[in-house]
């Protein structure tokens, strides 16, 4: 629901009368989590599809590869699942590079963290982020919930599913990075779970749901759901899609 001109209406909870101007691609940083064993298989897919539309794209890995290039998550063990420590390392890196004392103009407004088997429509992501007021700290993702009590709901939490894309605005990033209580129980703890705990339980920062972000490939969603929902922004786990290559998924569902 766009307002006239280059402004967008406020999201629920914003101050009355506030509007948001369009976000541009140069104000969004995409951070891809990868690992050495996927450099040859998954990173080329990212580069052949959506990478070309992202002005700021960084690959974070347990190994240095100048051909990609990657940023080595030094001191973080390479864990098969979970990746909490890796996410925390990436968040601190992004804050130091773009938010604390920015080395590169323009000012970055949003940080999108995805997996190396995530496919993204960059123009649609940027357009989606224009719908959110970035005056206050917030997170955007395909929102899942975990552990909610049927009695009063006080024991669970919301979290942004990691594969579909976890989006933090600059103020949310700063809040998480400066939070002493926001820690990983272990390096392999689920990164998206604990990001949700840090945001909602500790910092009181909302996790906003966006229907265009998808934790699974297209065949895992009902056809009518995709047909009648907003245009898809992302799909994850393309390797689970039977009959379509990741390039075909991108061309069919995500190319704007």
C-alpha positions in Angstrom: 0.0 0.0 0.0 2.2 2.8 -1.3 1.6 6.4 -0.6 1.9 9.1 -3.2 5.4 9.9 -4.6 8.4 8.2 -3.1 7.0 7.7 0.4 5.4 4.7 2.1 3.0 4.6 5.1 4.2 3.8 8.5 4.3 0.2 9.9 2.2 -0.5 12.9 3.7 1.1 16.0 5.4 3.9 14.2 4.7 7.5 15.4 1.6 9.1 13.9 2.3 11.0 10.8 5.6 9.3 9.9 6.3 8.1 6.4 9.2 6.2 4.9 10.9 7.1 1.7 11.9 4.4 -0.8 15.0 2.3 0.1 17.5 1.9 -2.8 19.7 -1.1 -3.4 22.8 0.8 -2.4 21.4 1.1 1.1 21.1 -2.7 1.6 24.0 -5.1 2.4 23.6 -8.8 1.6 25.7 -11.2 3.7 25.9 -14.8 2.5 26.9 -17.5 4.9 28.9 -20.2 3.2 31.7 -22.8 4.0 34.6 -24.2 2.1 32.8 -27.3 1.0 30.2 -25.3 -0.8 32.5 -22.7 -2.5 32.4 -24.7 -5.8 28.8 -25.9 -5.7 26.6 -23.1 -4.2 28.5 -19.8 -4.5 28.5 -20.0 -8.4 24.7 -20.3 -8.3 24.5 -17.1 -6.3 26.8 -15.4 -8.7 24.9 -16.6 -11.8 21.5 -15.5 -10.5 20.8 -12.8 -8.0 24.3 -11.5 -7.1 24.5 -9.2 -10.1 21.6 -7.1 -8.8 23.2 -6.6 -5.3 25.6 -3.6 -5.1 26.8 -4.7 -1.7 27.3 -8.5 -1.4 29.7 -10.2 1.0 30.5 -13.9 1.3 31.4 -15.2 4.8 33.2 -18.5 5.1 35.4 -20.6 7.4 38.1 -20.4 4.6 39.7 -17.6 2.6 39.0 -17.8 -1.1 40.3 -14.8 -3.1 38.5 -16.0 -6.2 35.0 -15.4 -4.7 36.2 -13.5 -2.5 35.3 -14.6 1.0 35.7 -13.0 4.4 37.0 -15.6 6.8 35.1 -15.9 10.0 38.3 -16.1 12.0 38.1 -18.0 15.3 34.7 -19.5 14.6 34.6 -23.3 14.4 33.0 -24.8 11.2 29.8 -26.3 12.5 27.6 -28.4 10.3 24.4 -27.0 11.8 23.3 -24.1 14.0 25.9 -21.4 13.1 25.1 -19.1 16.1 28.7 -18.1 16.6 29.2 -17.5 12.9 26.1 -15.3 12.8 27.3 -13.3 15.8 30.7 -12.9 14.1 29.1 -11.6 10.9 26.9 -9.2 12.8 29.9 -7.7 14.6 31.7 -7.4 11.3 28.8 -5.7 9.6 28.4 -3.3 12.4 32.1 -2.3 12.5 32.3 -1.9 8.7 29.0 -0.1 7.9 27.4 1.2 11.1 29.9 2.1 13.9 32.2 4.2 11.7 31.1 3.6 8.1 34.0 3.1 5.7 31.8 3.2 2.6 29.1 5.5 1.6 26.1 5.6 1.3 24.7 5.0 4.7 23.4 1.4 4.9 19.9 1.0 6.3 19.3 -2.7 6.1 21.4 -5.9 6.5 20.1 -9.1 4.9 21.8 -12.4 6.1 21.1 -15.4 3.9 22.4 -18.9 3.3 24.5 -19.9 0.2 21.5 -22.0 -1.0 19.1 -19.0 -0.8 17.8 -17.4 -4.0 16.7 -13.8 -3.7 15.0 -11.2 -5.9 17.1 -8.2 -5.0 14.7 -5.6 -6.5 11.7 -7.1 -4.6 13.7 -7.3 -1.4 14.6 -3.6 -1.7 11.0 -2.8 -2.5 9.7 -4.8 0.5 12.1 -3.0 2.8 10.7 0.3 1.7 7.5 -0.7 3.4 9.1 -0.6 6.8 9.8 2.4 8.9 13.5 2.3 9.9 13.2 4.9 12.5 13.0 2.3 15.2 14.9 -1.0 15.5 13.2 -4.0 13.8 13.8 -7.3 12.1 12.0 -8.7 9.1 11.8 -12.3 8.0 9.5 -15.3 7.4 8.5 -15.3 11.1 8.2 -18.6 12.8 7.3 -19.2 16.5 8.8 -21.7 19.0 7.7 -23.0 22.4 4.6 -20.8 22.9 2.5 -21.8 25.8 -1.2 -22.6 25.1 -2.0 -21.0 28.4 -0.7 -17.5 28.0 2.0 -17.5 25.3 4.7 -16.1 27.7 7.2 -18.9 27.2 7.8 -18.9 23.5 9.4 -16.5 21.0 9.2 -15.5 17.4 12.3 -15.7 15.1 13.1 -15.0 11.5 13.8 -18.3 9.6 17.5 -18.2 8.6 17.2 -19.6 5.1 14.5 -17.3 3.9 16.6 -14.2 4.9 17.1 -12.5 8.3 16.8 -8.7 7.9 18.0 -6.2 10.5 17.8 -2.5 10.1 20.9 -0.5 11.3 19.4 0.3 14.7 18.5 -3.3 15.4 22.0 -4.4 14.4 23.6 -1.9 16.7 21.3 -3.0 19.6 22.2 -6.7 19.1 25.9 -6.1 18.8 26.0 -3.9 22.0 23.9 -6.4 24.0 26.0 -8.2 26.6 23.2 -10.7 27.3 22.9 -11.7 23.7 25.2 -14.7 23.6 25.3 -18.1 22.0 25.0 -21.1 24.4 27.3 -22.9 22.0 28.8 -22.2 18.5 26.4 -24.6 17.0 23.2 -23.3 18.6 20.5 -22.4 16.1 21.3 -18.9 14.9 17.8 -17.9 13.9 16.3 -19.1 17.2 18.8 -17.1 19.2 18.5 -14.0 17.1 14.8 -14.2 17.8 15.5 -14.6 21.6 17.9 -11.7 21.6 15.5 -9.4 19.7 12.2 -10.2 21.3 13.0 -11.6 24.8 16.0 -9.4 25.7 15.8 -6.3 23.6 12.1 -6.0 22.9 12.6 -5.5 19.2 9.8 -6.8 16.9 10.3 -9.6 14.4 8.0 -8.6 11.5 6.6 -11.2 9.1 6.9 -10.8 5.3 4.9 -13.3 3.2 7.4 -13.0 0.3 10.2 -14.7 2.2 10.3 -18.5 2.0 12.2 -21.0 4.1 11.6 -23.7 1.5 11.7 -24.1 -2.3 8.5 -23.4 -4.4 7.2 -27.0 -4.5 6.9 -27.0 -0.7 4.2 -24.4 -0.8 0.7 -24.8 -2.1 0.3 -23.4 -5.7 -2.6 -21.2 -4.7 -0.6 -19.8 -1.7 2.2 -18.6 -4.0 -0.3 -17.4 -6.6 -2.4 -15.3 -4.2 0.5 -14.0 -2.0 2.7 -11.1 -2.7 5.4 -11.7 -5.3 8.1 -14.0 -3.8 11.2 -12.4 -2.5 13.3 -15.5 -1.6 13.3 -19.3 -1.6 15.7 -21.5 0.3 17.1 -25.0 -0.1 16.9 -25.1 -3.9 18.6 -28.5 -3.7 15.3 -29.9 -2.4 13.4 -28.8 -5.5 12.8 -31.7 -7.9 12.6 -31.0 -11.6 14.0 -27.4 -11.5 17.6 -26.2 -11.4 18.3 -23.2 -9.1 18.6 -21.1 -12.2 15.2 -22.1 -13.4 13.7 -21.4 -10.0 15.2 -17.9 -10.1 14.0 -17.3 -13.7 10.5 -18.6 -13.1 9.8 -17.2 -9.6 12.2 -14.4 -8.7 13.5 -12.5 -11.7 11.7 -9.1 -11.7 
